[in-house]
Amino acid sequence: MRMMLALGSILLCGCAAQPIDEEPAQKVGIANPASEYCVAQGGEVEIRDGADGQVGYCHLPDGTVVEEWEFFRASQSDQPQ
């Protein structure tokens, strides 16, 4: 009797656990405006790992290397706020 009860329980548990097919949620990608500006000016972006996290640098066609946010902010400073 116990054997039948155990087998019945196992059978019911096996039938109840069916995997659910869910599509993974799509991530929304938002471009970094400083990186986009660097590339638009003909530069290439390099990401460096530092003690405080990651920092992006823009390598400009003339050989200048500048931190990308500094480069971006400098381009925005002449616009009214």
mmCIF file of the N, C-alpha and C atoms, coordinates in Angstrom:
data_MODEL
# 
_entry.id   MODEL 
# 
loop_
_atom_site.group_PDB 
_atom_site.id 
_atom_site.type_symbol 
_atom_site.label_atom_id 
_atom_site.label_alt_id 
_atom_site.label_comp_id 
_atom_site.label_asym_id 
_atom_site.label_entity_id 
_atom_site.label_seq_id 
_atom_site.pdbx_PDB_ins_code 
_atom_site.Cartn_x 
_atom_site.Cartn_y 
_atom_site.Cartn_z 
_atom_site.occupancy 
_atom_site.B_iso_or_equiv 
_atom_site.pdbx_formal_charge 
_atom_site.auth_seq_id 
_atom_site.auth_comp_id 
_atom_site.auth_asym_id 
_atom_site.auth_atom_id 
_atom_site.pdbx_PDB_model_num 
ATOM 1   N N  . MET A 1 1  ? 0.818  -1.200 0.000   1.00 0.00 ? 1  MET A N  1 
ATOM 2   C CA . MET A 1 1  ? 0.000  0.000  0.000   1.00 0.00 ? 1  MET A CA 1 
ATOM 3   C C  . MET A 1 1  ? 0.864  1.268  0.000   1.00 0.00 ? 1  MET A C  1 
ATOM 4   N N  . ARG A 1 2  ? 1.881  1.237  0.867   1.00 0.00 ? 2  ARG A N  1 
ATOM 5   C CA . ARG A 1 2  ? 2.768  2.396  0.923   1.00 0.00 ? 2  ARG A CA 1 
ATOM 6   C C  . ARG A 1 2  ? 3.508  2.576  -0.402  1.00 0.00 ? 2  ARG A C  1 
ATOM 7   N N  . MET A 1 3  ? 3.872  1.460  -1.006  1.00 0.00 ? 3  MET A N  1 
ATOM 8   C CA . MET A 1 3  ? 4.581  1.508  -2.282  1.00 0.00 ? 3  MET A CA 1 
ATOM 9   C C  . MET A 1 3  ? 3.701  2.148  -3.349  1.00 0.00 ? 3  MET A C  1 
ATOM 10  N N  . MET A 1 4  ? 2.444  1.799  -3.386  1.00 0.00 ? 4  MET A N  1 
ATOM 11  C CA . MET A 1 4  ? 1.515  2.370  -4.365  1.00 0.00 ? 4  MET A CA 1 
ATOM 12  C C  . MET A 1 4  ? 1.325  3.868  -4.119  1.00 0.00 ? 4  MET A C  1 
ATOM 13  N N  . LEU A 1 5  ? 1.235  4.238  -2.866  1.00 0.00 ? 5  LEU A N  1 
ATOM 14  C CA . LEU A 1 5  ? 1.076  5.644  -2.512  1.00 0.00 ? 5  LEU A CA 1 
ATOM 15  C C  . LEU A 1 5  ? 2.317  6.442  -2.919  1.00 0.00 ? 5  LEU A C  1 
ATOM 16  N N  . ALA A 1 6  ? 3.497  5.889  -2.667  1.00 0.00 ? 6  ALA A N  1 
ATOM 17  C CA . ALA A 1 6  ? 4.742  6.561  -3.037  1.00 0.00 ? 6  ALA A CA 1 
ATOM 18  C C  . ALA A 1 6  ? 4.852  6.684  -4.553  1.00 0.00 ? 6  ALA A C  1 
ATOM 19  N N  . LEU A 1 7  ? 4.563  5.636  -5.289  1.00 0.00 ? 7  LEU A N  1 
ATOM 20  C CA . LEU A 1 7  ? 4.624  5.675  -6.747  1.00 0.00 ? 7  LEU A CA 1 
ATOM 21  C C  . LEU A 1 7  ? 3.595  6.646  -7.319  1.00 0.00 ? 7  LEU A C  1 
ATOM 22  N N  . GLY A 1 8  ? 2.420  6.666  -6.741  1.00 0.00 ? 8  GLY A N  1 
ATOM 23  C CA . GLY A 1 8  ? 1.384  7.598  -7.185  1.00 0.00 ? 8  GLY A CA 1 
ATOM 24  C C  . GLY A 1 8  ? 1.799  9.047  -6.955  1.00 0.00 ? 8  GLY A C  1 
ATOM 25  N N  . SER A 1 9  ? 2.421  9.305  -5.814  1.00 0.00 ? 9  SER A N  1 
ATOM 26  C CA . SER A 1 9  ? 2.892  10.663 -5.513  1.00 0.00 ? 9  SER A CA 1 
ATOM 27  C C  . SER A 1 9  ? 3.979  11.096 -6.489  1.00 0.00 ? 9  SER A C  1 
ATOM 28  N N  . ILE A 1 10 ? 4.912  10.199 -6.767  1.00 0.00 ? 10 ILE A N  1 
ATOM 29  C CA . ILE A 1 10 ? 5.986  10.507 -7.710  1.00 0.00 ? 10 ILE A CA 1 
ATOM 30  C C  . ILE A 1 10 ? 5.415  10.765 -9.097  1.00 0.00 ? 10 ILE A C  1 
ATOM 31  N N  . LEU A 1 11 ? 4.461  9.954  -9.499  1.00 0.00 ? 11 LEU A N  1 
ATOM 32  C CA . LEU A 1 11 ? 3.839  10.114 -10.808 1.00 0.00 ? 11 LEU A CA 1 
ATOM 33  C C  . LEU A 1 11 ? 3.135  11.467 -10.920 1.00 0.00 ? 11 LEU A C  1 
ATOM 34  N N  . LEU A 1 12 ? 2.404  11.850 -9.900  1.00 0.00 ? 12 LEU A N  1 
ATOM 35  C CA . LEU A 1 12 ? 1.711  13.141 -9.916  1.00 0.00 ? 12 LEU A CA 1 
ATOM 36  C C  . LEU A 1 12 ? 2.691  14.315 -9.927  1.00 0.00 ? 12 LEU A C  1 
ATOM 37  N N  . CYS A 1 13 ? 3.759  14.200 -9.163  1.00 0.00 ? 13 CYS A N  1 
ATOM 38  C CA . CYS A 1 13 ? 4.764  15.272 -9.141  1.00 0.00 ? 13 CYS A CA 1 
ATOM 39  C C  . CYS A 1 13 ? 5.436  15.405 -10.501 1.00 0.00 ? 13 CYS A C  1 
ATOM 40  N N  . GLY A 1 14 ? 5.710  14.300 -11.138 1.00 0.00 ? 14 GLY A N  1 
ATOM 41  C CA . GLY A 1 14 ? 6.349  14.323 -12.449 1.00 0.00 ? 14 GLY A CA 1 
ATOM 42  C C  . GLY A 1 14 ? 5.456  14.952 -13.499 1.00 0.00 ? 14 GLY A C  1 
ATOM 43  N N  . CYS A 1 15 ? 4.175  14.727 -13.409 1.00 0.00 ? 15 CYS A N  1 
ATOM 44  C CA . CYS A 1 15 ? 3.243  15.294 -14.390 1.00 0.00 ? 15 CYS A CA 1 
ATOM 45  C C  . CYS A 1 15 ? 3.020  16.787 -14.172 1.00 0.00 ? 15 CYS A C  1 
ATOM 46  N N  . ALA A 1 16 ? 3.106  17.222 -12.943 1.00 0.00 ? 16 ALA A N  1 
ATOM 47  C CA . ALA A 1 16 ? 2.799  18.606 -12.618 1.00 0.00 ? 16 ALA A CA 1 
ATOM 48  C C  . ALA A 1 16 ? 3.934  19.562 -12.981 1.00 0.00 ? 16 ALA A C  1 
ATOM 49  N N  . ALA A 1 17 ? 5.151  19.087 -13.019 1.00 0.00 ? 17 ALA A N  1 
ATOM 50  C CA . ALA A 1 17 ? 6.299  19.968 -13.245 1.00 0.00 ? 17 ALA A CA 1 
ATOM 51  C C  . ALA A 1 17 ? 6.659  20.026 -14.722 1.00 0.00 ? 17 ALA A C  1 
ATOM 52  N N  . GLN A 1 18 ? 5.924  20.820 -15.463 1.00 0.00 ? 18 GLN A N  1 
ATOM 53  C CA . GLN A 1 18 ? 6.219  21.001 -16.876 1.00 0.00 ? 18 GLN A CA 1 
ATOM 54  C C  . GLN A 1 18 ? 6.871  22.364 -17.071 1.00 0.00 ? 18 GLN A C  1 
ATOM 55  N N  . PRO A 1 19 ? 7.944  22.400 -17.837 1.00 0.00 ? 19 PRO A N  1 
ATOM 56  C CA . PRO A 1 19 ? 8.626  23.686 -18.040 1.00 0.00 ? 19 PRO A CA 1 
ATOM 57  C C  . PRO A 1 19 ? 7.755  24.657 -18.833 1.00 0.00 ? 19 PRO A C  1 
ATOM 58  N N  . ILE A 1 20 ? 7.891  25.917 -18.490 1.00 0.00 ? 20 ILE A N  1 
ATOM 59  C CA . ILE A 1 20 ? 7.152  26.968 -19.177 1.00 0.00 ? 20 ILE A CA 1 
ATOM 60  C C  . ILE A 1 20 ? 8.113  27.647 -20.144 1.00 0.00 ? 20 ILE A C  1 
ATOM 61  N N  . ASP A 1 21 ? 7.747  27.672 -21.402 1.00 0.00 ? 21 ASP A N  1 
ATOM 62  C CA . ASP A 1 21 ? 8.582  28.323 -22.407 1.00 0.00 ? 21 ASP A CA 1 
ATOM 63  C C  . ASP A 1 21 ? 8.263  29.811 -22.424 1.00 0.00 ? 21 ASP A C  1 
ATOM 64  N N  . GLU A 1 22 ? 9.207  30.596 -21.913 1.00 0.00 ? 22 GLU A N  1 
ATOM 65  C CA . GLU A 1 22 ? 9.054  32.047 -21.924 1.00 0.00 ? 22 GLU A CA 1 
ATOM 66  C C  . GLU A 1 22 ? 10.191 32.642 -22.729 1.00 0.00 ? 22 GLU A C  1 
ATOM 67  N N  . GLU A 1 23 ? 9.868  33.619 -23.534 1.00 0.00 ? 23 GLU A N  1 
ATOM 68  C CA . GLU A 1 23 ? 10.906 34.312 -24.276 1.00 0.00 ? 23 GLU A CA 1 
ATOM 69  C C  . GLU A 1 23 ? 11.587 35.299 -23.332 1.00 0.00 ? 23 GLU A C  1 
ATOM 70  N N  . PRO A 1 24 ? 12.907 35.370 -23.383 1.00 0.00 ? 24 PRO A N  1 
ATOM 71  C CA . PRO A 1 24 ? 13.596 36.325 -22.510 1.00 0.00 ? 24 PRO A CA 1 
ATOM 72  C C  . PRO A 1 24 ? 13.224 37.759 -22.873 1.00 0.00 ? 24 PRO A C  1 
ATOM 73  N N  . ALA A 1 25 ? 13.133 38.590 -21.854 1.00 0.00 ? 25 ALA A N  1 
ATOM 74  C CA . ALA A 1 25 ? 12.791 39.995 -22.081 1.00 0.00 ? 25 ALA A CA 1 
ATOM 75  C C  . ALA A 1 25 ? 13.900 40.666 -22.877 1.00 0.00 ? 25 ALA A C  1 
ATOM 76  N N  . GLN A 1 26 ? 13.510 41.479 -23.826 1.00 0.00 ? 26 GLN A N  1 
ATOM 77  C CA . GLN A 1 26 ? 14.494 42.185 -24.633 1.00 0.00 ? 26 GLN A CA 1 
ATOM 78  C C  . GLN A 1 26 ? 15.007 43.395 -23.862 1.00 0.00 ? 26 GLN A C  1 
ATOM 79  N N  . LYS A 1 27 ? 16.309 43.578 -23.903 1.00 0.00 ? 27 LYS A N  1 
ATOM 80  C CA . LYS A 1 27 ? 16.907 44.724 -23.237 1.00 0.00 ? 27 LYS A CA 1 
ATOM 81  C C  . LYS A 1 27 ? 16.830 45.931 -24.160 1.00 0.00 ? 27 LYS A C  1 
ATOM 82  N N  . VAL A 1 28 ? 16.548 47.065 -23.555 1.00 0.00 ? 28 VAL A N  1 
ATOM 83  C CA . VAL A 1 28 ? 16.498 48.305 -24.317 1.00 0.00 ? 28 VAL A CA 1 
ATOM 84  C C  . VAL A 1 28 ? 17.883 48.926 -24.242 1.00 0.00 ? 28 VAL A C  1 
ATOM 85  N N  . GLY A 1 29 ? 18.490 49.131 -25.387 1.00 0.00 ? 29 GLY A N  1 
ATOM 86  C CA . GLY A 1 29 ? 19.821 49.720 -25.410 1.00 0.00 ? 29 GLY A CA 1 
ATOM 87  C C  . GLY A 1 29 ? 19.749 51.211 -25.670 1.00 0.00 ? 29 GLY A C  1 
ATOM 88  N N  . ILE A 1 30 ? 20.384 51.954 -24.815 1.00 0.00 ? 30 ILE A N  1 
ATOM 89  C CA . ILE A 1 30 ? 20.441 53.399 -24.987 1.00 0.00 ? 30 ILE A CA 1 
ATOM 90  C C  . ILE A 1 30 ? 21.904 53.758 -25.198 1.00 0.00 ? 30 ILE A C  1 
ATOM 91  N N  . ALA A 1 31 ? 22.182 54.415 -26.287 1.00 0.00 ? 31 ALA A N  1 
ATOM 92  C CA . ALA A 1 31 ? 23.564 54.760 -26.619 1.00 0.00 ? 31 ALA A CA 1 
ATOM 93  C C  . ALA A 1 31 ? 24.104 55.818 -25.664 1.00 0.00 ? 31 ALA A C  1 
ATOM 94  N N  . ASN A 1 32 ? 25.383 55.718 -25.370 1.00 0.00 ? 32 ASN A N  1 
ATOM 95  C CA . ASN A 1 32 ? 26.080 56.706 -24.564 1.00 0.00 ? 32 ASN A CA 1 
ATOM 96  C C  . ASN A 1 32 ? 26.310 57.938 -25.445 1.00 0.00 ? 32 ASN A C  1 
ATOM 97  N N  . PRO A 1 33 ? 25.743 59.094 -25.099 1.00 0.00 ? 33 PRO A N  1 
ATOM 98  C CA . PRO A 1 33 ? 25.879 60.268 -25.965 1.00 0.00 ? 33 PRO A CA 1 
ATOM 99  C C  . PRO A 1 33 ? 27.329 60.716 -26.143 1.00 0.00 ? 33 PRO A C  1 
ATOM 100 N N  . ALA A 1 34 ? 28.162 60.531 -25.124 1.00 0.00 ? 34 ALA A N  1 
ATOM 101 C CA . ALA A 1 34 ? 29.566 60.919 -25.248 1.00 0.00 ? 34 ALA A CA 1 
ATOM 102 C C  . ALA A 1 34 ? 30.283 60.013 -26.245 1.00 0.00 ? 34 ALA A C  1 
ATOM 103 N N  . SER A 1 35 ? 29.985 58.734 -26.214 1.00 0.00 ? 35 SER A N  1 
ATOM 104 C CA . SER A 1 35 ? 30.580 57.796 -27.174 1.00 0.00 ? 35 SER A CA 1 
ATOM 105 C C  . SER A 1 35 ? 30.091 58.088 -28.585 1.00 0.00 ? 35 SER A C  1 
ATOM 106 N N  . GLU A 1 36 ? 28.797 58.366 -28.713 1.00 0.00 ? 36 GLU A N  1 
ATOM 107 C CA . GLU A 1 36 ? 28.232 58.686 -30.023 1.00 0.00 ? 36 GLU A CA 1 
ATOM 108 C C  . GLU A 1 36 ? 28.876 59.949 -30.602 1.00 0.00 ? 36 GLU A C  1 
ATOM 109 N N  . TYR A 1 37 ? 29.092 60.945 -29.763 1.00 0.00 ? 37 TYR A N  1 
ATOM 110 C CA . TYR A 1 37 ? 29.706 62.192 -30.223 1.00 0.00 ? 37 TYR A CA 1 
ATOM 111 C C  . TYR A 1 37 ? 31.140 61.942 -30.682 1.00 0.00 ? 37 TYR A C  1 
ATOM 112 N N  . CYS A 1 38 ? 31.877 61.141 -29.924 1.00 0.00 ? 38 CYS A N  1 
ATOM 113 C CA . CYS A 1 38 ? 33.255 60.803 -30.288 1.00 0.00 ? 38 CYS A CA 1 
ATOM 114 C C  . CYS A 1 38 ? 33.308 60.171 -31.675 1.00 0.00 ? 38 CYS A C  1 
ATOM 115 N N  . VAL A 1 39 ? 32.474 59.191 -31.911 1.00 0.00 ? 39 VAL A N  1 
ATOM 116 C CA . VAL A 1 39 ? 32.445 58.494 -33.201 1.00 0.00 ? 39 VAL A CA 1 
ATOM 117 C C  . VAL A 1 39 ? 32.012 59.446 -34.319 1.00 0.00 ? 39 VAL A C  1 
ATOM 118 N N  . ALA A 1 40 ? 31.050 60.327 -34.033 1.00 0.00 ? 40 ALA A N  1 
ATOM 119 C CA . ALA A 1 40 ? 30.578 61.284 -35.041 1.00 0.00 ? 40 ALA A CA 1 
ATOM 120 C C  . ALA A 1 40 ? 31.684 62.260 -35.455 1.00 0.00 ? 40 ALA A C  1 
ATOM 121 N N  . GLN A 1 41 ? 32.637 62.490 -34.545 1.00 0.00 ? 41 GLN A N  1 
ATOM 122 C CA . GLN A 1 41 ? 33.752 63.391 -34.851 1.00 0.00 ? 41 GLN A CA 1 
ATOM 123 C C  . GLN A 1 41 ? 34.919 62.652 -35.507 1.00 0.00 ? 41 GLN A C  1 
ATOM 124 N N  . GLY A 1 42 ? 34.711 61.373 -35.827 1.00 0.00 ? 42 GLY A N  1 
ATOM 125 C CA . GLY A 1 42 ? 35.750 60.584 -36.489 1.00 0.00 ? 42 GLY A CA 1 
ATOM 126 C C  . GLY A 1 42 ? 36.660 59.840 -35.534 1.00 0.00 ? 42 GLY A C  1 
ATOM 127 N N  . GLY A 1 43 ? 36.321 59.849 -34.258 1.00 0.00 ? 43 GLY A N  1 
ATOM 128 C CA . GLY A 1 43 ? 37.158 59.190 -33.259 1.00 0.00 ? 43 GLY A CA 1 
ATOM 129 C C  . GLY A 1 43 ? 36.772 57.742 -33.025 1.00 0.00 ? 43 GLY A C  1 
ATOM 130 N N  . GLU A 1 44 ? 37.588 57.080 -32.226 1.00 0.00 ? 44 GLU A N  1 
ATOM 131 C CA . GLU A 1 44 ? 37.317 55.704 -31.812 1.00 0.00 ? 44 GLU A CA 1 
ATOM 132 C C  . GLU A 1 44 ? 37.275 55.671 -30.295 1.00 0.00 ? 44 GLU A C  1 
ATOM 133 N N  . VAL A 1 45 ? 36.331 54.919 -29.747 1.00 0.00 ? 45 VAL A N  1 
ATOM 134 C CA . VAL A 1 45 ? 36.142 54.844 -28.304 1.00 0.00 ? 45 VAL A CA 1 
ATOM 135 C C  . VAL A 1 45 ? 36.933 53.670 -27.741 1.00 0.00 ? 45 VAL A C  1 
ATOM 136 N N  . GLU A 1 46 ? 37.610 53.929 -26.627 1.00 0.00 ? 46 GLU A N  1 
ATOM 137 C CA . GLU A 1 46 ? 38.308 52.879 -25.885 1.00 0.00 ? 46 GLU A CA 1 
ATOM 138 C C  . GLU A 1 46 ? 37.792 52.932 -24.453 1.00 0.00 ? 46 GLU A C  1 
ATOM 139 N N  . ILE A 1 47 ? 37.383 51.790 -23.918 1.00 0.00 ? 47 ILE A N  1 
ATOM 140 C CA . ILE A 1 47 ? 36.916 51.710 -22.537 1.00 0.00 ? 47 ILE A CA 1 
ATOM 141 C C  . ILE A 1 47 ? 38.033 51.101 -21.701 1.00 0.00 ? 47 ILE A C  1 
ATOM 142 N N  . ARG A 1 48 ? 38.441 51.811 -20.654 1.00 0.00 ? 48 ARG A N  1 
ATOM 143 C CA . ARG A 1 48 ? 39.492 51.328 -19.749 1.00 0.00 ? 48 ARG A CA 1 
ATOM 144 C C  . ARG A 1 48 ? 38.884 51.041 -18.384 1.00 0.00 ? 48 ARG A C  1 
ATOM 145 N N  . ASP A 1 49 ? 39.343 49.955 -17.766 1.00 0.00 ? 49 ASP A N  1 
ATOM 146 C CA . ASP A 1 49 ? 38.921 49.608 -16.409 1.00 0.00 ? 49 ASP A CA 1 
ATOM 147 C C  . ASP A 1 49 ? 39.850 50.294 -15.420 1.00 0.00 ? 49 ASP A C  1 
ATOM 148 N N  . GLY A 1 50 ? 39.255 50.968 -14.443 1.00 0.00 ? 50 GLY A N  1 
ATOM 149 C CA . GLY A 1 50 ? 40.036 51.645 -13.414 1.00 0.00 ? 50 GLY A CA 1 
ATOM 150 C C  . GLY A 1 50 ? 39.568 51.231 -12.033 1.00 0.00 ? 50 GLY A C  1 
ATOM 151 N N  . ALA A 1 51 ? 40.183 51.783 -11.016 1.00 0.00 ? 51 ALA A N  1 
ATOM 152 C CA . ALA A 1 51 ? 39.826 51.457 -9.636  1.00 0.00 ? 51 ALA A CA 1 
ATOM 153 C C  . ALA A 1 51 ? 38.393 51.882 -9.311  1.00 0.00 ? 51 ALA A C  1 
ATOM 154 N N  . ASP A 1 52 ? 37.931 52.961 -9.933  1.00 0.00 ? 52 ASP A N  1 
ATOM 155 C CA . ASP A 1 52 ? 36.584 53.480 -9.667  1.00 0.00 ? 52 ASP A CA 1 
ATOM 156 C C  . ASP A 1 52 ? 35.556 53.034 -10.695 1.00 0.00 ? 52 ASP A C  1 
ATOM 157 N N  . GLY A 1 53 ? 35.928 52.116 -11.578 1.00 0.00 ? 53 GLY A N  1 
ATOM 158 C CA . GLY A 1 53 ? 34.998 51.643 -12.602 1.00 0.00 ? 53 GLY A CA 1 
ATOM 159 C C  . GLY A 1 53 ? 35.586 51.842 -13.986 1.00 0.00 ? 53 GLY A C  1 
ATOM 160 N N  . GLN A 1 54 ? 34.723 51.940 -14.962 1.00 0.00 ? 54 GLN A N  1 
ATOM 161 C CA . GLN A 1 54 ? 35.164 52.073 -16.346 1.00 0.00 ? 54 GLN A CA 1 
ATOM 162 C C  . GLN A 1 54 ? 35.136 53.533 -16.793 1.00 0.00 ? 54 GLN A C  1 
ATOM 163 N N  . VAL A 1 55 ? 36.099 53.877 -17.646 1.00 0.00 ? 55 VAL A N  1 
ATOM 164 C CA . VAL A 1 55 ? 36.193 55.228 -18.198 1.00 0.00 ? 55 VAL A CA 1 
ATOM 165 C C  . VAL A 1 55 ? 36.383 55.100 -19.701 1.00 0.00 ? 55 VAL A C  1 
ATOM 166 N N  . GLY A 1 56 ? 35.656 55.918 -20.454 1.00 0.00 ? 56 GLY A N  1 
ATOM 167 C CA . GLY A 1 56 ? 35.776 55.900 -21.907 1.00 0.00 ? 56 GLY A CA 1 
ATOM 168 C C  . GLY A 1 56 ? 36.704 57.000 -22.395 1.00 0.00 ? 56 GLY A C  1 
ATOM 169 N N  . TYR A 1 57 ? 37.559 56.654 -23.332 1.00 0.00 ? 57 TYR A N  1 
ATOM 170 C CA . TYR A 1 57 ? 38.473 57.620 -23.938 1.00 0.00 ? 57 TYR A CA 1 
ATOM 171 C C  . TYR A 1 57 ? 38.220 57.675 -25.432 1.00 0.00 ? 57 TYR A C  1 
ATOM 172 N N  . CYS A 1 58 ? 38.320 58.876 -25.978 1.00 0.00 ? 58 CYS A N  1 
ATOM 173 C CA . CYS A 1 58 ? 38.107 59.094 -27.404 1.00 0.00 ? 58 CYS A CA 1 
ATOM 174 C C  . CYS A 1 58 ? 39.458 59.329 -28.070 1.00 0.00 ? 58 CYS A C  1 
ATOM 175 N N  . HIS A 1 59 ? 39.793 58.476 -29.025 1.00 0.00 ? 59 HIS A N  1 
ATOM 176 C CA . HIS A 1 59 ? 41.015 58.619 -29.817 1.00 0.00 ? 59 HIS A CA 1 
ATOM 177 C C  . HIS A 1 59 ? 40.628 59.344 -31.104 1.00 0.00 ? 59 HIS A C  1 
ATOM 178 N N  . LEU A 1 60 ? 41.013 60.608 -31.203 1.00 0.00 ? 60 LEU A N  1 
ATOM 179 C CA . LEU A 1 60 ? 40.658 61.439 -32.354 1.00 0.00 ? 60 LEU A CA 1 
ATOM 180 C C  . LEU A 1 60 ? 41.627 61.205 -33.517 1.00 0.00 ? 60 LEU A C  1 
ATOM 181 N N  . PRO A 1 61 ? 41.193 61.527 -34.745 1.00 0.00 ? 61 PRO A N  1 
ATOM 182 C CA . PRO A 1 61 ? 42.031 61.291 -35.926 1.00 0.00 ? 61 PRO A CA 1 
ATOM 183 C C  . PRO A 1 61 ? 43.402 61.983 -35.877 1.00 0.00 ? 61 PRO A C  1 
ATOM 184 N N  . ASP A 1 62 ? 43.514 63.112 -35.161 1.00 0.00 ? 62 ASP A N  1 
ATOM 185 C CA . ASP A 1 62 ? 44.799 63.821 -35.092 1.00 0.00 ? 62 ASP A CA 1 
ATOM 186 C C  . ASP A 1 62 ? 45.748 63.232 -34.048 1.00 0.00 ? 62 ASP A C  1 
ATOM 187 N N  . GLY A 1 63 ? 45.326 62.140 -33.389 1.00 0.00 ? 63 GLY A N  1 
ATOM 188 C CA . GLY A 1 63 ? 46.170 61.481 -32.390 1.00 0.00 ? 63 GLY A CA 1 
ATOM 189 C C  . GLY A 1 63 ? 45.867 61.887 -30.963 1.00 0.00 ? 63 GLY A C  1 
ATOM 190 N N  . THR A 1 64 ? 45.020 62.870 -30.777 1.00 0.00 ? 64 THR A N  1 
ATOM 191 C CA . THR A 1 64 ? 44.644 63.316 -29.441 1.00 0.00 ? 64 THR A CA 1 
ATOM 192 C C  . THR A 1 64 ? 43.786 62.254 -28.762 1.00 0.00 ? 64 THR A C  1 
ATOM 193 N N  . VAL A 1 65 ? 44.055 62.027 -27.473 1.00 0.00 ? 65 VAL A N  1 
ATOM 194 C CA . VAL A 1 65 ? 43.234 61.116 -26.675 1.00 0.00 ? 65 VAL A CA 1 
ATOM 195 C C  . VAL A 1 65 ? 42.644 61.942 -25.541 1.00 0.00 ? 65 VAL A C  1 
ATOM 196 N N  . VAL A 1 66 ? 41.324 61.932 -25.429 1.00 0.00 ? 66 VAL A N  1 
ATOM 197 C CA . VAL A 1 66 ? 40.636 62.722 -24.410 1.00 0.00 ? 66 VAL A CA 1 
ATOM 198 C C  . VAL A 1 66 ? 39.527 61.879 -23.795 1.00 0.00 ? 66 VAL A C  1 
ATOM 199 N N  . GLU A 1 67 ? 39.258 62.122 -22.508 1.00 0.00 ? 67 GLU A N  1 
ATOM 200 C CA . GLU A 1 67 ? 38.156 61.418 -21.842 1.00 0.00 ? 67 GLU A CA 1 
ATOM 201 C C  . GLU A 1 67 ? 36.873 61.820 -22.558 1.00 0.00 ? 67 GLU A C  1 
ATOM 202 N N  . GLU A 1 68 ? 36.049 60.827 -22.920 1.00 0.00 ? 68 GLU A N  1 
ATOM 203 C CA . GLU A 1 68 ? 34.918 61.093 -23.818 1.00 0.00 ? 68 GLU A CA 1 
ATOM 204 C C  . GLU A 1 68 ? 33.886 62.056 -23.245 1.00 0.00 ? 68 GLU A C  1 
ATOM 205 N N  . TRP A 1 69 ? 33.594 61.997 -21.948 1.00 0.00 ? 69 TRP A N  1 
ATOM 206 C CA . TRP A 1 69 ? 32.608 62.918 -21.385 1.00 0.00 ? 69 TRP A CA 1 
ATOM 207 C C  . TRP A 1 69 ? 33.152 64.346 -21.339 1.00 0.00 ? 69 TRP A C  1 
ATOM 208 N N  . GLU A 1 70 ? 34.447 64.490 -21.084 1.00 0.00 ? 70 GLU A N  1 
ATOM 209 C CA . GLU A 1 70 ? 35.069 65.817 -21.108 1.00 0.00 ? 70 GLU A CA 1 
ATOM 210 C C  . GLU A 1 70 ? 34.964 66.410 -22.516 1.00 0.00 ? 70 GLU A C  1 
ATOM 211 N N  . PHE A 1 71 ? 35.227 65.594 -23.515 1.00 0.00 ? 71 PHE A N  1 
ATOM 212 C CA . PHE A 1 71 ? 35.137 66.009 -24.921 1.00 0.00 ? 71 PHE A CA 1 
ATOM 213 C C  . PHE A 1 71 ? 33.700 66.400 -25.272 1.00 0.00 ? 71 PHE A C  1 
ATOM 214 N N  . PHE A 1 72 ? 32.744 65.603 -24.834 1.00 0.00 ? 72 PHE A N  1 
ATOM 215 C CA . PHE A 1 72 ? 31.332 65.869 -25.118 1.00 0.00 ? 72 PHE A CA 1 
ATOM 216 C C  . PHE A 1 72 ? 30.872 67.162 -24.441 1.00 0.00 ? 72 PHE A C  1 
ATOM 217 N N  . ARG A 1 73 ? 31.210 67.327 -23.151 1.00 0.00 ? 73 ARG A N  1 
ATOM 218 C CA . ARG A 1 73 ? 30.782 68.527 -22.419 1.00 0.00 ? 73 ARG A CA 1 
ATOM 219 C C  . ARG A 1 73 ? 31.379 69.800 -23.028 1.00 0.00 ? 73 ARG A C  1 
ATOM 220 N N  . ALA A 1 74 ? 32.617 69.710 -23.486 1.00 0.00 ? 74 ALA A N  1 
ATOM 221 C CA . ALA A 1 74 ? 33.259 70.877 -24.109 1.00 0.00 ? 74 ALA A CA 1 
ATOM 222 C C  . ALA A 1 74 ? 32.504 71.296 -25.367 1.00 0.00 ? 74 ALA A C  1 
ATOM 223 N N  . SER A 1 75 ? 31.932 70.334 -26.064 1.00 0.00 ? 75 SER A N  1 
ATOM 224 C CA . SER A 1 75 ? 31.178 70.662 -27.281 1.00 0.00 ? 75 SER A CA 1 
ATOM 225 C C  . SER A 1 75 ? 29.830 71.287 -26.960 1.00 0.00 ? 75 SER A C  1 
ATOM 226 N N  . GLN A 1 76 ? 29.342 71.075 -25.749 1.00 0.00 ? 76 GLN A N  1 
ATOM 227 C CA . GLN A 1 76 ? 28.029 71.576 -25.347 1.00 0.00 ? 76 GLN A CA 1 
ATOM 228 C C  . GLN A 1 76 ? 28.110 72.908 -24.607 1.00 0.00 ? 76 GLN A C  1 
ATOM 229 N N  . SER A 1 77 ? 29.303 73.348 -24.234 1.00 0.00 ? 77 SER A N  1 
ATOM 230 C CA . SER A 1 77 ? 29.438 74.531 -23.380 1.00 0.00 ? 77 SER A CA 1 
ATOM 231 C C  . SER A 1 77 ? 29.031 75.836 -24.059 1.00 0.00 ? 77 SER A C  1 
ATOM 232 N N  . ASP A 1 78 ? 29.051 75.880 -25.391 1.00 0.00 ? 78 ASP A N  1 
ATOM 233 C CA . ASP A 1 78 ? 28.692 77.120 -26.076 1.00 0.00 ? 78 ASP A CA 1 
ATOM 234 C C  . ASP A 1 78 ? 27.193 77.242 -26.345 1.00 0.00 ? 78 ASP A C  1 
ATOM 235 N N  . GLN A 1 79 ? 26.415 76.272 -25.908 1.00 0.00 ? 79 GLN A N  1 
ATOM 236 C CA . GLN A 1 79 ? 24.966 76.311 -26.136 1.00 0.00 ? 79 GLN A CA 1 
ATOM 237 C C  . GLN A 1 79 ? 24.268 76.892 -24.912 1.00 0.00 ? 79 GLN A C  1 
ATOM 238 N N  . PRO A 1 80 ? 23.218 77.702 -25.115 1.00 0.00 ? 80 PRO A N  1 
ATOM 239 C CA . PRO A 1 80 ? 22.490 78.293 -23.979 1.00 0.00 ? 80 PRO A CA 1 
ATOM 240 C C  . PRO A 1 80 ? 21.807 77.223 -23.135 1.00 0.00 ? 80 PRO A C  1 
ATOM 241 N N  . GLN A 1 81 ? 21.684 77.530 -21.855 1.00 0.00 ? 81 GLN A N  1 
ATOM 242 C CA . GLN A 1 81 ? 21.060 76.555 -20.953 1.00 0.00 ? 81 GLN A CA 1 
ATOM 243 C C  . GLN A 1 81 ? 19.694 76.984 -20.523 1.00 0.00 ? 81 GLN A C  1 
# 
